[in-house]
Amino acid sequence: MKTFLKTKIPTTLIYEVKDGKPIYYKDYEKVVKGEKSIEEVMGSSFIQSLIISVIVEYLFEKIDKTKYTVLFNEVGFSFGKSKRCLDIAIYLNKDLKASSLKNIYLKIPPKVVIEVDTKADLKRYSASFDFYVREKTQDLLDAGVEKVLWFSSYDRKVLIAEKSKDWVIKPWNKDIDILDSISINLEILLKNKKEVID
C-alpha cells in the first residue's frame, strides 16, 4: 500500500478537477498497478453510451438549430479552479460565437447540461454516487448553467436541478422537460431501439 501511495499518478487519469483538486477516473488505481489500460477506464459502458446516443439523436431532431448547438462526448467546461466534463451540453449559438475553435475547455456555461451515470472515481465521496452528483450539479448551477438533468441507469431515475428551484427526482419513464417545450421520455426512446435491446 505504501508503494502505491508513492507512485505518481499520470495526469491522463484525471477525469475532472474540483477547486484545484483532481477527481480521477474510476479504477485509476488498476491502471497505476498495470492491471488495466488507460483506455479501459476512460471508456463509457454500453448503457451509458446508448442513453447518451438516443438523447443526442432526439435532440438533433427536435431542437432549433438556428438557436442552439448540442455538444457531447465529454465536453470540457472550465470555471474558477474547476474543470468538469459534460456528457451533453446545450449551448446558445450566440454564446458559442464568443469562443474560438481551439483545443481548449469552454469557459462559457451551457444553458442545459445532461449527465448519464459517471466515470469518476468515487472514493473521496465515500463511494457515494449521490454525493458526487449533488456536488457536481451544484457546481454547474453556481457556474451559470441554468438546468442540469442527471439520468441514472442504476435506479432509472432523473434528477432535475434548476437555479432557484427545488430539485426534483422523477422516474425516467416520465416526460422530462429539457427546454423550449422539448421534453424527453427516456424509456420510450430506449424502447424504440428494438434493434439493439430487447
Sequence and secondary structure as in RCSB ss.txt:
>XXXX:A:sequence
MKTFLKTKIPTTLIYEVKDGKPIYYKDYEKVVKGEKSIEEVMGSSFIQSLIISVIVEYLFEKIDKTKYTVLFNEV
GFSFGKSKRCLDIAIYLNKDLKASSLKNIYLKIPPKVVIEVDTKADLKRYSASFDFYVREKTQDLLDAGVEKVLW
FSSYDRKVLIAEKSKDWVIKPWNKDIDILDSISINLEILLKNKKEVID
>XXXX:A:secstr
 HHHHHS   GGGEEEEETTEEEEBTTHHHHHTTSS HHHHHS  HHHHHHHHHHHHHHHHHS TTTEEEEEEEE
EEEETTEEEEEEEEEEEHHHHTTS S SS B S  SEEEEES  B  GGGTT HHHHHHHHHHHHHHTT SEEEE
EETTTTEEEEEETTS  EEEETTS EEEETTEEE HHHHHHT TTT  
